[in-house]
Amino acid sequence: MDWKFIANQPWLWIAGLIQASIGAFQAWYFFRLGTRLLEKHGNYHRKEVGGIVRGAVITSIGPILAEIFVMLALIIAISPAYAWQREGVGVGSVFTELVQVSNAAVGAGQEFGTESFNMMGFATAMVVVNVSCIGWSLGAAFFTRYLGTAREKISRGDTRLLAVISVAATLGIFGYYAANEANKGGGREIAVLAGAILSAFLFKLADWIHLPRLKEWALGIAMFGGMMIAYLVHGGSQ
């Protein structure tokens, strides 16, 4: 029996549904908790909370599109059910997934993408890619409760310092990934540069035309625009 038949069986879809349901419940629970805290203790009116939620939803469009592209790549490389199951645990990198599958196949004495890759190789890959997520899950489960205390100790109660640390951390994270992609050259470099220029332009444009809401769309437009410009310039090659 071909491994691709097994890779699209109902049990994989069910496993992905369970994981996605857990994530959806957590998102709903913390959304409800956060909105109630804002209204009760943050002195925010319902209309202001609605504006915050709207901005968050709009800003998430770009990252969601990126996740859709990740899933499409996994669907093509492996199977729709595999992509669904992996996305249930928040996969963000096609490269990492394929490397894990390839390494698992080597461990089983096979090679992913060739005729030697069979059900045993796929089963090994499923174990490896899912076990690799356990560390992150355990870290979040055991240490998230202490992050608030750590934040207070680092900022020493200074809200301005906390804001600076948050901005610096965000710039560091996105800068790290952007630099890594740009260093690969080709279409990736063009996408990074085009996205950065588009984002800066959109923020300035929002100030020029006095339309603050445009900033909420800037991330999604810049990400999508950067990818389209890279595709047009490089013809789809990396």
C-alpha positions in Angstrom: 0.0 0.0 0.0 1.3 3.4 -1.0 2.3 5.7 2.0 0.4 8.6 0.4 -2.9 6.7 0.8 -2.1 6.3 4.6 -1.1 10.0 4.7 -4.6 11.0 3.9 -6.6 8.7 6.1 -9.4 9.9 8.4 -7.4 9.3 11.6 -5.0 12.1 10.5 -7.9 14.5 9.8 -9.4 13.6 13.2 -6.1 14.2 15.0 -5.8 17.6 13.3 -9.4 18.5 14.2 -8.7 17.7 17.9 -5.6 19.9 17.9 -7.3 22.7 16.0 -10.3 22.5 18.4 -8.0 22.9 21.4 -6.3 25.9 19.8 -9.7 27.5 18.9 -11.0 27.0 22.5 -7.9 28.6 23.9 -8.2 31.5 21.5 -11.8 32.0 22.4 -11.2 31.7 26.2 -8.3 34.2 26.3 -10.2 36.6 24.0 -13.2 36.5 26.3 -11.0 36.9 29.4 -9.0 39.7 27.8 -12.0 41.8 26.7 -13.7 41.4 30.1 -10.5 42.6 31.9 -10.2 45.6 29.6 -13.7 46.6 30.3 -13.6 45.9 34.0 -10.1 47.0 35.1 -8.7 48.9 32.1 -11.4 51.5 31.9 -12.0 50.7 28.3 -15.5 51.2 26.8 -17.0 48.5 24.7 -16.5 50.6 21.6 -12.8 51.0 22.3 -12.4 47.3 22.9 -14.1 46.7 19.6 -11.6 49.0 17.9 -8.7 47.0 19.5 -10.2 43.7 18.3 -10.8 45.1 14.8 -7.1 46.2 14.5 -5.9 42.8 15.7 -8.0 41.0 13.2 -6.9 43.2 10.3 -3.2 42.9 11.3 -3.5 39.1 11.5 -4.5 38.9 7.8 -0.9 39.0 6.5 0.4 36.2 8.9 -2.7 34.1 8.1 -1.9 34.3 4.3 1.6 33.2 5.1 0.2 30.2 7.0 -2.0 29.3 4.0 1.0 29.3 1.8 2.8 27.0 4.3 -0.2 24.6 4.2 -0.3 24.6 0.4 3.4 23.6 0.3 2.9 20.8 2.7 -0.2 19.6 0.8 1.8 19.4 -2.4 4.9 17.8 -0.8 3.1 15.3 1.5 -0.7 15.3 1.8 -3.7 17.5 2.8 -4.3 15.5 6.0 -0.7 15.8 7.0 -0.8 19.6 6.5 -4.0 19.9 8.5 -2.6 17.8 11.4 0.6 19.8 11.5 -1.1 23.1 11.2 -3.2 22.1 14.2 0.0 22.5 16.3 1.0 25.8 14.7 3.6 24.9 12.0 5.2 28.0 10.6 8.1 26.7 8.4 7.8 24.4 5.4 11.6 24.0 5.4 11.7 22.8 9.0 8.9 20.3 8.4 10.5 18.9 5.3 13.9 18.7 7.0 12.4 16.7 9.9 10.6 14.4 7.5 13.8 13.9 5.5 15.9 13.2 8.6 13.3 10.8 9.9 13.4 8.9 6.6 17.2 8.6 6.8 16.8 7.2 10.4 14.5 4.6 8.9 17.0 3.7 6.2 15.1 5.5 3.5 15.1 8.7 1.5 12.1 11.1 1.3 11.0 11.8 -2.2 12.2 8.5 -3.7 10.7 5.1 -4.2 12.4 3.9 -1.1 10.2 6.0 1.1 7.3 3.8 2.2 4.8 3.5 5.1 7.5 2.7 7.6 9.3 6.0 6.6 6.1 8.0 6.9 5.2 6.5 10.3 8.7 7.4 11.5 8.3 10.9 10.2 5.0 11.3 12.0 6.5 10.3 15.3 9.5 12.6 14.9 7.7 15.8 13.8 5.1 15.5 16.6 7.6 14.6 19.3 9.7 17.6 18.4 6.7 19.8 19.4 6.6 18.5 22.9 9.4 20.7 24.2 7.6 23.9 23.2 4.3 22.6 24.6 5.9 21.7 28.0 7.7 25.0 28.1 4.5 27.0 27.5 2.6 24.8 30.1 5.1 25.1 32.9 6.7 28.5 32.5 4.0 30.9 31.0 2.7 31.6 34.5 6.1 33.0 35.6 6.5 35.3 32.6 4.6 38.1 34.3 6.8 38.1 37.3 9.9 38.0 35.1 8.6 41.0 33.1 8.1 43.0 36.3 11.6 42.2 37.5 13.2 43.2 34.2 11.2 46.4 33.9 11.2 47.2 37.6 7.7 48.6 37.3 8.7 51.2 34.7 6.1 51.0 32.0 8.2 53.1 29.6 11.1 50.7 29.9 8.7 47.8 29.3 7.5 49.4 26.1 11.1 49.9 24.9 11.9 46.2 25.7 8.8 45.0 23.9 9.6 47.1 20.8 13.3 46.0 20.8 12.3 42.3 21.2 9.9 42.6 18.3 12.4 44.3 16.1 15.0 41.7 17.0 12.8 38.8 16.2 11.5 40.1 12.8 14.9 41.5 12.0 16.6 38.1 12.6 14.2 36.3 10.3 14.2 39.0 7.7 18.0 39.1 7.6 18.2 35.3 7.2 15.8 35.3 4.3 17.5 38.3 2.6 20.9 36.6 2.9 19.6 33.8 0.7 19.5 36.2 -2.1 17.3 35.9 -5.2 13.5 36.3 -4.8 13.7 36.1 -1.0 15.9 39.1 -0.8 13.6 41.1 -3.1 10.6 40.1 -1.1 12.1 41.3 2.2 13.3 44.6 0.7 10.0 45.2 -1.1 8.0 44.3 1.9 10.0 46.7 4.2 9.7 49.6 1.7 6.0 49.0 1.2 5.4 48.9 5.0 7.3 52.1 5.6 5.5 53.8 2.7 2.1 52.7 4.0 2.7 54.0 7.5 3.8 57.4 6.1 0.9 57.5 3.7 -1.5 56.9 6.6 -0.1 60.0 8.3 -0.2 62.1 5.1 -3.8 61.3 4.2 -4.9 61.3 7.9 -6.1 57.7 7.8 -4.8 55.9 10.8 -6.7 52.7 10.0 -4.5 52.2 7.0 -1.7 51.2 9.4 -3.8 48.2 10.5 -3.6 46.9 7.0 0.0 47.7 6.4 1.5 44.4 7.5 -0.8 42.2 5.3 -0.4 44.5 2.3 3.4 44.7 2.7 3.7 40.9 3.0 1.5 40.1 0.0 3.0 42.9 -2.1 6.5 41.9 -1.3 5.8 38.3 -2.4 4.1 39.5 -5.6 6.9 41.9 -6.5 9.5 39.1 -5.9 7.5 36.7 -8.1 7.2 39.3 -10.9 10.9 40.2 -10.8 12.3 36.7 -10.3 9.7 34.8 -12.2 8.8 32.5 -9.3 12.3 31.3 -8.6 13.9 31.5 -5.2 
